Amino acid sequence: MNFILIIISGILDVLANLALQKSNGFYNKSWGFFALLLVGCAFLLLAFAVERGMSLPIAYTLWGAIGILGSVAGAYYFFKQKLKPIGYIGICLVILAVALLQLEF
């Protein structure tokens, strides 16, 4: 259940980032306040997952990875924004970090 909370929280974070982009620097205030509402809900779900027993470092890392990867995909799909080559290296590092979380030493 905690993992589902983190996934939903990450999706809300992605939607908040897209709404913030749509707000054009809070020029369009309705999109800006919608972004604030979404990010508040995302943090609330993250807090619920941690309070229910998920380790904070793992929860925050997964949440951040979902947010980063989802925001990149959403910005490309909705706003036609493309990454520079260094951005692809960053994406690979995020995926590697999540994969390394699965290892137990």
GROMACS elastic network, one bead per residue, 0.5 to 0.9 nm:
[ bonds ]
;  ai    aj funct       b0    kb
    1     4     6  0.51724   500
    1     5     6  0.63955   500
    1     6     6  0.88203   500
    1    49     6  0.81038   500
    2     5     6  0.50215   500
    2     6     6  0.63221   500
    2     7     6  0.87315   500
    2    46     6  0.87879   500
    2    48     6  0.79957   500
    2    50     6  0.78083   500
    2    52     6  0.71144   500
    2    53     6  0.78624   500
    2    54     6  0.65286   500
    2    59     6  0.86429   500
    3     6     6  0.50761   500
    3     7     6  0.62713   500
    3     8     6  0.87224   500
    3    49     6  0.75598   500
    3    54     6  0.82951   500
    3    59     6  0.80977   500
    3    62     6  0.89724   500
    4     7     6  0.50319   500
    4     8     6  0.61717   500
    4     9     6  0.83925   500
    4    49     6  0.87601   500
    5     8     6  0.52191   500
    5     9     6  0.59665   500
    5    10     6  0.85189   500
    5    45     6  0.58983   500
    5    46     6  0.68553   500
    5    48     6  0.76537   500
    5    49     6  0.60495   500
    6    10     6  0.60149   500
    6    11     6  0.85729   500
    6    42     6  0.85208   500
    6    45     6  0.68997   500
    6    46     6  0.59122   500
    6    49     6  0.67153   500
    6    59     6  0.66939   500
    6    60     6  0.84375   500
    6    62     6  0.72046   500
    6    63     6  0.58605   500
    6    66     6  0.87820   500
    7    10     6  0.50593   500
    7    11     6  0.62355   500
    7    12     6  0.86516   500
    7    62     6  0.81292   500
    7    63     6  0.69947   500
    7    66     6  0.72805   500
    8    11     6  0.50654   500
    8    12     6  0.62057   500
    8    13     6  0.85984   500
    8    42     6  0.76118   500
    8    45     6  0.76793   500
    8    46     6  0.89935   500
    9    12     6  0.50918   500
    9    13     6  0.62185   500
    9    14     6  0.87483   500
    9    39     6  0.85270   500
    9    41     6  0.73487   500
    9    43     6  0.69535   500
    9    44     6  0.80326   500
    9    45     6  0.55590   500
    9    46     6  0.61071   500
    9    63     6  0.68876   500
    9    66     6  0.88522   500
    9    67     6  0.87657   500
   10    14     6  0.62782   500
   10    15     6  0.86649   500
   10    42     6  0.67231   500
   10    46     6  0.85256   500
   10    62     6  0.80607   500
   10    63     6  0.50323   500
   10    64     6  0.71197   500
   10    65     6  0.80783   500
   10    66     6  0.52172   500
   10    67     6  0.52119   500
   10    68     6  0.89105   500
   10    70     6  0.81101   500
   11    14     6  0.50551   500
   11    15     6  0.62246   500
   11    16     6  0.85378   500
   11    42     6  0.79911   500
   11    63     6  0.87550   500
   11    66     6  0.71411   500
   11    67     6  0.68907   500
   11    70     6  0.73780   500
   12    15     6  0.50139   500
   12    16     6  0.60478   500
   12    17     6  0.86380   500
   12    38     6  0.57580   500
   12    39     6  0.66175   500
   12    41     6  0.72207   500
   12    42     6  0.53883   500
   12    67     6  0.84228   500
   13    17     6  0.62615   500
   13    18     6  0.86897   500
   13    35     6  0.86525   500
   13    38     6  0.66894   500
   13    39     6  0.55152   500
   13    40     6  0.88408   500
   13    41     6  0.84948   500
   13    42     6  0.57173   500
   13    43     6  0.83583   500
   13    63     6  0.83676   500
   13    64     6  0.87285   500
   13    66     6  0.83664   500
   13    67     6  0.57445   500
   13    70     6  0.86916   500
   13    71     6  0.83568   500
   14    17     6  0.51171   500
   14    18     6  0.62896   500
   14    19     6  0.86053   500
   14    38     6  0.89876   500
   14    39     6  0.87397   500
   14    66     6  0.77764   500
   14    67     6  0.51920   500
   14    68     6  0.76807   500
   14    69     6  0.86182   500
   14    70     6  0.56792   500
   14    71     6  0.51713   500
   14    72     6  0.89189   500
   14    74     6  0.76220   500
   15    18     6  0.50628   500
   15    19     6  0.60457   500
   15    20     6  0.84830   500
   15    35     6  0.74680   500
   15    38     6  0.70941   500
   15    39     6  0.83957   500
   15    67     6  0.89459   500
   15    70     6  0.86986   500
   15    71     6  0.79514   500
   15    74     6  0.84828   500
   16    19     6  0.50338   500
   16    20     6  0.60483   500
   16    21     6  0.85936   500
   16    32     6  0.87711   500
   16    34     6  0.73842   500
   16    36     6  0.69643   500
   16    37     6  0.78988   500
   16    38     6  0.52023   500
   16    39     6  0.56218   500
   16    42     6  0.86599   500
   17    20     6  0.50385   500
   17    21     6  0.62612   500
   17    22     6  0.86349   500
   17    35     6  0.68052   500
   17    38     6  0.89060   500
   17    39     6  0.82747   500
   17    67     6  0.84405   500
   17    71     6  0.66208   500
   17    74     6  0.89746   500
   17    75     6  0.89325   500
   18    21     6  0.50499   500
   18    22     6  0.61889   500
   18    23     6  0.86413   500
   18    35     6  0.78719   500
   18    71     6  0.70854   500
   18    74     6  0.70187   500
   18    75     6  0.70609   500
   18    78     6  0.84524   500
   19    23     6  0.61269   500
   19    24     6  0.89540   500
   19    31     6  0.55453   500
   19    32     6  0.66561   500
   19    33     6  0.88358   500
   19    34     6  0.68437   500
   19    35     6  0.51704   500
   19    36     6  0.89262   500
   19    38     6  0.87464   500
   20    24     6  0.69061   500
   20    25     6  0.70662   500
   20    26     6  0.73409   500
   20    31     6  0.64619   500
   20    32     6  0.54514   500
   20    33     6  0.84944   500
   20    34     6  0.80985   500
   20    35     6  0.54065   500
   20    36     6  0.82107   500
   21    24     6  0.55619   500
   21    25     6  0.71065   500
   21    26     6  0.87607   500
   21    31     6  0.85408   500
   21    32     6  0.84817   500
   21    75     6  0.85869   500
   21    79     6  0.88138   500
   22    25     6  0.81853   500
   22    26     6  0.86140   500
   22    28     6  0.77429   500
   22    31     6  0.64027   500
   22    32     6  0.79055   500
   23    27     6  0.59018   500
   23    29     6  0.64313   500
   23    30     6  0.73720   500
   23    32     6  0.50651   500
   23    33     6  0.86675   500
   23    35     6  0.83395   500
   24    27     6  0.54123   500
   24    28     6  0.63523   500
   24    29     6  0.88722   500
   24    31     6  0.85325   500
   24    32     6  0.81708   500
   25    28     6  0.76081   500
   25    29     6  0.87227   500
   25    32     6  0.76397   500
   26    29     6  0.50660   500
   26    30     6  0.81216   500
   26    31     6  0.73135   500
   26    32     6  0.50357   500
   26    33     6  0.81120   500
   27    30     6  0.88690   500
   27    31     6  0.87337   500
   27    32     6  0.78887   500
   28    31     6  0.58160   500
   28    32     6  0.64785   500
   28    33     6  0.89998   500
   29    33     6  0.60401   500
   29    34     6  0.83551   500
   30    33     6  0.53230   500
   30    34     6  0.60883   500
   30    35     6  0.86044   500
   31    35     6  0.61357   500
   31    36     6  0.87389   500
   32    35     6  0.50816   500
   32    36     6  0.64529   500
   32    37     6  0.88041   500
   33    37     6  0.62346   500
   33    38     6  0.86261   500
   34    37     6  0.50563   500
   34    38     6  0.61972   500
   34    39     6  0.86876   500
   35    38     6  0.51096   500
   35    39     6  0.61835   500
   35    40     6  0.85284   500
   36    39     6  0.52471   500
   36    40     6  0.61030   500
   36    41     6  0.86507   500
   37    40     6  0.51340   500
   37    41     6  0.62867   500
   37    42     6  0.86493   500
   38    41     6  0.51230   500
   38    42     6  0.61332   500
   38    43     6  0.87383   500
   39    43     6  0.62216   500
   39    44     6  0.85194   500
   40    43     6  0.52629   500
   40    44     6  0.61902   500
   40    45     6  0.87818   500
   41    45     6  0.62579   500
   41    46     6  0.85725   500
   42    45     6  0.53168   500
   42    46     6  0.62386   500
   42    47     6  0.86709   500
   43    47     6  0.60632   500
   43    48     6  0.85762   500
   44    47     6  0.50536   500
   44    48     6  0.62527   500
   44    49     6  0.87708   500
   45    49     6  0.62784   500
   45    50     6  0.87011   500
   46    49     6  0.52282   500
   46    50     6  0.63737   500
   46    51     6  0.86142   500
   46    56     6  0.89319   500
   46    59     6  0.72089   500
   46    60     6  0.75656   500
   46    63     6  0.76564   500
   47    50     6  0.51356   500
   47    51     6  0.59599   500
   47    52     6  0.84763   500
   47    56     6  0.88551   500
   48    51     6  0.50160   500
   48    52     6  0.60310   500
   48    53     6  0.87688   500
   49    52     6  0.51637   500
   49    53     6  0.66483   500
   49    54     6  0.57836   500
   49    55     6  0.86070   500
   49    56     6  0.86639   500
   49    59     6  0.74738   500
   50    53     6  0.53374   500
   50    55     6  0.61287   500
   50    56     6  0.57689   500
   50    59     6  0.69357   500
   50    60     6  0.89618   500
   51    54     6  0.71061   500
   51    55     6  0.89412   500
   51    56     6  0.89857   500
   53    56     6  0.86875   500
   54    57     6  0.87717   500
   54    58     6  0.74384   500
   54    59     6  0.63898   500
   55    58     6  0.54962   500
   55    59     6  0.60267   500
   55    60     6  0.85241   500
   56    59     6  0.50473   500
   56    60     6  0.58563   500
   56    61     6  0.82991   500
   57    60     6  0.53296   500
   57    61     6  0.60066   500
   57    62     6  0.85667   500
   58    61     6  0.51443   500
   58    62     6  0.60996   500
   58    63     6  0.84345   500
   58    98     6  0.88460   500
   58   101     6  0.73280   500
   59    62     6  0.53099   500
   59    63     6  0.60238   500
   59    64     6  0.84900   500
   60    64     6  0.59223   500
   60    65     6  0.84437   500
   61    64     6  0.50882   500
   61    65     6  0.60494   500
   61    66     6  0.85770   500
   61    97     6  0.84089   500
   61    98     6  0.73374   500
   61   101     6  0.87952   500
   62    65     6  0.50855   500
   62    66     6  0.61501   500
   62    67     6  0.84888   500
   62    98     6  0.68495   500
   63    66     6  0.52592   500
   63    67     6  0.61448   500
   63    68     6  0.86602   500
   64    68     6  0.60381   500
   64    69     6  0.85186   500
   65    68     6  0.51253   500
   65    69     6  0.59998   500
   65    70     6  0.81335   500
   65    94     6  0.62934   500
   65    95     6  0.75719   500
   65    97     6  0.87625   500
   65    98     6  0.73861   500
   66    69     6  0.53820   500
   66    70     6  0.56812   500
   66    71     6  0.81498   500
   67    70     6  0.52157   500
   67    71     6  0.57949   500
   67    72     6  0.84536   500
   68    71     6  0.52072   500
   68    72     6  0.61955   500
   68    73     6  0.86537   500
   68    91     6  0.81215   500
   68    94     6  0.82918   500
   69    72     6  0.52343   500
   69    73     6  0.62497   500
   69    74     6  0.85567   500
   69    91     6  0.71364   500
   69    94     6  0.82834   500
   69    95     6  0.88006   500
   70    73     6  0.50865   500
   70    74     6  0.59068   500
   70    75     6  0.83870   500
   71    75     6  0.58454   500
   71    76     6  0.83612   500
   72    75     6  0.52336   500
   72    76     6  0.61782   500
   72    77     6  0.86168   500
   72    81     6  0.82375   500
   72    82     6  0.83040   500
   72    83     6  0.80523   500
   72    91     6  0.89292   500
   73    76     6  0.51892   500
   73    77     6  0.61030   500
   73    78     6  0.85201   500
   74    77     6  0.50588   500
   74    78     6  0.57649   500
   74    79     6  0.75970   500
   74    80     6  0.88523   500
   74    81     6  0.89280   500
   75    78     6  0.54607   500
   75    79     6  0.50843   500
   75    80     6  0.63475   500
   75    81     6  0.55215   500
   75    82     6  0.78883   500
   76    79     6  0.56778   500
   76    82     6  0.59055   500
   76    83     6  0.84446   500
   77    80     6  0.57610   500
   77    81     6  0.78007   500
   78    81     6  0.81535   500
   79    82     6  0.89915   500
   83    86     6  0.77208   500
   83    87     6  0.53407   500
   83    88     6  0.67535   500
   84    87     6  0.52362   500
   84    88     6  0.69857   500
   85    88     6  0.53523   500
   85    89     6  0.67752   500
   85    90     6  0.89544   500
   86    89     6  0.50762   500
   86    90     6  0.63721   500
   86    91     6  0.88042   500
   87    91     6  0.62563   500
   87    92     6  0.86778   500
   88    92     6  0.62466   500
   88    93     6  0.86305   500
   89    92     6  0.51158   500
   89    93     6  0.62719   500
   89    94     6  0.87677   500
   90    93     6  0.50178   500
   90    94     6  0.62664   500
   90    95     6  0.87246   500
   91    94     6  0.51154   500
   91    95     6  0.63302   500
   91    96     6  0.85919   500
   92    95     6  0.51627   500
   92    96     6  0.60932   500
   92    97     6  0.85906   500
   93    97     6  0.60407   500
   93    98     6  0.86618   500
   94    97     6  0.50798   500
   94    98     6  0.63678   500
   94    99     6  0.86600   500
   95    98     6  0.52449   500
   95    99     6  0.62203   500
   95   100     6  0.86635   500
   96    99     6  0.50111   500
   96   100     6  0.61048   500
   96   101     6  0.87011   500
   97   100     6  0.50824   500
   97   101     6  0.63991   500
   98   101     6  0.51717   500
   98   102     6  0.71516   500
   99   102     6  0.55879   500
   99   103     6  0.74967   500
  100   103     6  0.54128   500
  100   104     6  0.86184   500
  101   104     6  0.77522   500
